């Protein structure tokens, strides 16, 4: 019996299975690094700004990092913060993890994708997938809730 046809079938089945499952993400994650911030800090506009303007920009960067929280919950849902007109708003979305460890976030008609490029129990690194092809890395760390007294 020739079983050589099984190899491609098994390989394609193995490759289509995501190595990360949505329930592994359950919990609260805080953004600690976004390489777009480095681009801002290295820009001529930032470098040539007066100290008050730079301090204001640093404050806004720090605020954005501290307020960007992703909370994955059972049922493949996500609560996250977003900025709309310089105001922090709470949003809800459904998630799934597609082929190749692509995180798909659906909120109404909107759909965002990000490749999970690193993941362990304390760290999640996402690379947004955009039409323009601009890539960046978002690094999240798991927020460990302190027990309430």
Residue frames relative to the residue before (quaternion, step in Angstrom):
aa qw qx qy qz dx dy dz
X 1.0000 0.0000 0.0000 0.0000 0.00 0.00 0.00
X 0.3074 -0.7617 0.5477 0.1590 3.56 -0.83 1.01
X 0.1122 -0.8223 0.5577 0.0150 3.58 -0.56 1.22
X 0.3603 0.7699 -0.4727 0.2323 3.60 1.23 0.17
X 0.6077 0.5624 -0.3632 0.4273 3.60 1.12 -0.53
X 0.5825 0.6101 -0.3702 0.3892 3.61 1.15 -0.46
X 0.5875 0.6102 -0.3752 0.3765 3.60 1.01 -0.71
X 0.6996 0.4389 -0.3044 0.4746 3.66 0.70 -0.88
X 0.6316 0.5313 -0.3362 0.4536 3.59 1.02 -0.76
X 0.6813 0.4753 -0.2872 0.4769 3.59 0.87 -0.94
X 0.6379 0.5256 -0.3284 0.4572 3.58 0.99 -0.79
X 0.6797 0.4703 -0.3066 0.4720 3.61 0.86 -0.86
X 0.6234 0.5219 -0.3427 0.4707 3.60 1.05 -0.68
X 0.6534 0.5123 -0.3083 0.4643 3.59 0.93 -0.89
X 0.6938 0.4821 -0.2845 0.4530 3.60 0.89 -0.89
X 0.6708 0.5039 -0.3134 0.4449 3.60 1.08 -0.56
X 0.6039 0.5462 -0.3609 0.4547 3.59 1.22 -0.28
X 0.3890 -0.7188 0.5301 0.2258 3.54 -0.83 1.03
X 0.3908 -0.7224 0.5169 0.2414 3.55 -0.96 0.80
X 0.7085 0.3531 -0.2366 0.5633 3.60 1.24 -0.28
X 0.1776 -0.7823 0.5903 0.0900 3.55 -0.94 0.92
X 0.6517 -0.5594 0.3546 0.3696 3.55 -1.12 0.72
X 0.6560 0.5261 -0.3364 0.4240 3.61 0.93 -0.77
X 0.5742 0.5779 -0.3872 0.4317 3.62 1.18 -0.37
X 0.6646 0.5158 -0.2947 0.4532 3.58 1.17 -0.55
X 0.4449 0.7236 -0.4539 0.2691 3.60 1.19 -0.42
X 0.5947 0.5190 -0.4393 0.4289 3.51 -0.86 1.08
X 0.5670 -0.5896 0.4668 0.3362 3.52 -1.38 -0.07
X 0.0794 -0.7931 0.6036 -0.0158 3.56 -0.92 1.03
X 0.1629 -0.7888 0.5875 0.0783 3.58 -0.90 0.92
X 0.4636 -0.6600 0.5216 0.2781 3.53 -1.04 0.87
X 0.0795 -0.8145 0.5741 0.0247 3.59 -0.76 1.04
X 0.8003 0.0633 -0.0282 0.5956 3.58 1.22 -0.35
X 0.0356 0.7437 -0.6672 0.0224 3.51 -1.16 0.79
X 0.4041 -0.7553 0.4495 0.2533 3.59 -0.55 1.07
X 0.4901 0.6313 -0.4382 0.4115 3.59 1.26 -0.09
X 0.5765 0.5779 -0.3667 0.4463 3.57 1.19 -0.55
X 0.6227 0.5308 -0.3399 0.4636 3.59 1.02 -0.74
X 0.6355 0.5242 -0.3329 0.4588 3.58 1.01 -0.80
X 0.6303 0.5210 -0.3296 0.4718 3.58 1.04 -0.76
X 0.7024 0.4786 -0.2727 0.4508 3.56 0.80 -1.03
X 0.7025 0.4418 -0.2632 0.4921 3.59 1.13 -0.54
X 0.5063 0.6613 -0.4248 0.3547 3.58 1.25 -0.08
X 0.6054 -0.5566 0.4284 0.3744 3.54 -1.24 0.54
X 0.6129 0.5662 -0.3512 0.4248 3.59 0.99 -0.78
X 0.6876 0.4604 -0.2826 0.4852 3.59 0.94 -0.84
X 0.6910 0.4996 -0.2841 0.4384 3.57 0.81 -1.04
X 0.7450 0.4090 -0.2215 0.4782 3.59 0.99 -0.79
X 0.4937 0.6662 -0.4302 0.3568 3.60 1.26 -0.07
X 0.5505 -0.5836 0.4682 0.3703 3.56 -1.21 0.46
X 0.6980 -0.5099 0.3049 0.3997 3.56 -1.23 0.44
X 0.6344 0.5277 -0.3408 0.4505 3.61 1.01 -0.70
X 0.6549 0.5019 -0.3069 0.4744 3.59 0.98 -0.82
X 0.6447 0.5094 -0.3153 0.4748 3.59 0.97 -0.86
X 0.6481 0.5134 -0.3191 0.4633 3.59 0.95 -0.85
X 0.6343 0.5201 -0.3210 0.4734 3.57 1.03 -0.79
X 0.6589 0.4980 -0.3072 0.4727 3.58 0.94 -0.86
X 0.6413 0.5152 -0.3221 0.4686 3.61 0.97 -0.81
X 0.6220 0.5358 -0.3329 0.4639 3.57 1.03 -0.81
X 0.6768 0.4928 -0.2881 0.4649 3.58 0.91 -0.93
X 0.6194 0.5273 -0.3360 0.4748 3.59 1.07 -0.74
X 0.6650 0.5014 -0.2974 0.4669 3.58 0.86 -0.99
X 0.6497 0.5202 -0.3080 0.4608 3.57 0.95 -0.90
X 0.6522 0.5173 -0.3134 0.4571 3.58 0.95 -0.86
X 0.6577 0.4982 -0.3128 0.4706 3.59 0.93 -0.87
X 0.7051 0.4809 -0.2732 0.4436 3.57 0.81 -1.01
X 0.7471 0.4067 -0.2281 0.4737 3.59 1.04 -0.64
X 0.5868 0.5558 -0.3932 0.4383 3.61 1.21 0.00
X 0.0947 0.7898 -0.5845 0.1602 3.50 -0.25 1.39
X 0.1335 -0.7365 0.6567 0.0915 3.55 -1.06 0.85
X 0.0447 -0.7823 0.6211 0.0171 3.58 -0.80 1.00
X 0.1677 -0.7769 0.6043 0.0550 3.52 -0.45 1.31
X 0.0833 -0.8108 0.5794 0.0037 3.57 -0.83 1.00
X 0.6519 -0.4925 0.3747 0.4382 3.59 -1.20 0.35
X 0.7156 0.4005 -0.3218 0.4731 3.54 -1.14 0.65
X 0.4976 -0.6972 0.3997 0.3264 3.55 1.27 0.46
X 0.4886 0.6376 -0.4644 0.3728 3.57 0.91 0.86
X 0.2150 -0.7625 0.6050 0.0798 3.49 -1.31 0.52
X 0.1053 -0.7191 0.6823 0.0784 3.52 -1.08 0.86
X 0.0948 0.8065 -0.5760 0.0938 3.56 -0.82 0.95
X 0.4381 -0.6657 0.5351 0.2803 3.50 -1.29 0.39
X 0.0524 -0.7722 0.6331 0.0098 3.52 -1.20 0.66
X 0.3697 -0.7007 0.5579 0.2474 3.55 -1.23 0.40
X 0.0200 0.7614 -0.6463 0.0464 3.54 -0.91 1.04
X 0.8322 -0.1182 0.0249 0.5411 3.56 -0.54 1.22
X 0.6970 -0.4971 0.2479 0.4535 3.56 0.89 1.07
X 0.6118 0.5056 -0.3608 0.4899 3.59 1.23 0.42
X 0.3895 -0.7097 0.5377 0.2357 3.56 -0.96 0.89
X 0.0273 -0.7919 0.6097 -0.0208 3.55 -0.86 1.04
X 0.4045 -0.6839 0.5534 0.2499 3.54 -1.23 0.55
X 0.0690 -0.7918 0.6066 0.0186 3.56 -0.97 0.86
X 0.2083 -0.7445 0.6194 0.1367 3.54 -1.31 0.41
X 0.0355 0.7933 -0.6050 0.0580 3.52 -1.05 0.79
X 0.4046 -0.6434 0.5792 0.2947 3.53 -1.37 0.14
X 0.1563 -0.7930 0.5820 0.0894 3.55 -1.07 0.68
X 0.0144 0.7355 -0.6743 -0.0646 3.45 -1.41 0.22
X 0.2994 -0.7133 0.5951 0.2176 3.51 -1.23 0.40
X 0.2143 -0.8172 0.5307 0.0678 3.49 -0.53 1.28
X 0.7822 -0.3169 0.2645 0.4667 3.47 -1.39 -0.15
X 0.8195 0.2139 -0.1800 0.5004 3.55 -0.99 0.85
X 0.5351 -0.6531 0.3858 0.3718 3.58 1.20 0.56
X 0.3272 0.7125 -0.5398 0.3063 3.56 0.83 1.04
X 0.2889 -0.7424 0.5855 0.1504 3.53 -0.74 1.14
X 0.1053 -0.7842 0.6110 0.0248 3.56 -0.75 1.10
X 0.1062 -0.7890 0.6049 0.0144 3.56 -0.71 1.16
X 0.0624 -0.8053 0.5895 -0.0115 3.56 -0.65 1.18
X 0.0558 0.7592 -0.6445 0.0719 3.52 -0.86 1.08
X 0.7936 -0.1285 0.0344 0.5937 3.55 -0.16 1.28
X 0.8089 -0.1916 0.1822 0.5251 3.56 -0.79 -1.06
X 0.5869 0.5908 -0.3649 0.4164 3.58 1.25 -0.36
X 0.0180 -0.7811 0.6240 -0.0124 3.54 -1.05 0.84
X 0.0505 -0.7805 0.6231 -0.0032 3.56 -0.80 1.08
X 0.1437 -0.7825 0.6012 0.0743 3.52 -1.19 0.64
X 0.0333 0.7695 -0.6376 0.0176 3.52 -1.21 0.64
X 0.3987 -0.6941 0.5508 0.2365 3.53 -1.01 0.87
X 0.3116 -0.7061 0.6007 0.2085 3.57 -0.91 0.90
X 0.0987 -0.8433 0.5271 0.0343 3.57 -0.29 1.22
X 0.7782 0.0206 -0.0612 0.6247 3.59 1.27 -0.18
X 0.0923 0.7912 -0.5985 0.0853 3.53 -1.03 0.79
X 0.1713 0.7195 -0.6696 0.0688 3.50 -1.15 0.80
X 0.7685 -0.3967 0.2149 0.4538 3.60 -1.19 0.01
X 0.7825 0.3293 -0.1692 0.5007 3.61 1.16 -0.48
X 0.7837 0.2778 -0.1243 0.5414 3.59 1.21 -0.30
X 0.0469 -0.7740 0.6313 -0.0125 3.53 -1.03 0.94
X 0.0591 -0.7953 0.6033 0.0028 3.57 -0.72 1.08
X 0.0877 -0.8053 0.5863 -0.0067 3.53 -0.71 1.19
X 0.1422 -0.7426 0.6475 0.0952 3.52 -1.21 0.64
X 0.3538 -0.7606 0.4986 0.2186 3.62 -0.28 1.21
X 0.2748 -0.7185 0.6176 0.1638 3.53 -1.15 0.76
X 0.0125 0.8210 -0.5672 0.0639 3.56 -0.51 1.21
X 0.6142 -0.5467 0.4201 0.3840 3.55 -1.25 0.40
X 0.6713 0.5087 -0.3003 0.4477 3.57 1.05 -0.75
X 0.4601 -0.7010 0.4383 0.3237 3.57 1.23 -0.32
X 0.4571 0.6609 -0.4705 0.3647 3.60 1.24 -0.01
X 0.1214 -0.8030 0.5819 0.0431 3.50 -0.70 1.09
X 0.0325 0.7635 -0.6445 0.0257 3.48 -1.21 0.56
X 0.3538 -0.7207 0.5479 0.2350 3.53 -1.23 0.24
X 0.1369 -0.7375 0.6574 0.0718 3.50 -1.10 0.87
X 0.1088 -0.7988 0.5904 0.0386 3.57 -0.69 1.07
X 0.0964 -0.7874 0.6088 0.0015 3.52 -0.78 1.14
X 0.1647 -0.7469 0.6322 0.1236 3.54 -1.20 0.61
X 0.5236 -0.6371 0.4664 0.3200 3.52 -1.07 0.81
X 0.3196 -0.7202 0.5867 0.1868 3.54 -1.01 0.90
X 0.2198 -0.7719 0.5858 0.1125 3.52 -0.68 1.11
X 0.3351 -0.7545 0.5358 0.1769 3.53 -0.58 1.20
X 0.3553 -0.7157 0.5612 0.2161 3.56 -0.92 0.92
X 0.5221 -0.6381 0.4516 0.3412 3.59 -0.95 0.79
X 0.4039 -0.7044 0.5301 0.2442 3.53 -1.02 0.84
X 0.4354 -0.7148 0.4897 0.2441 3.54 -1.03 0.82
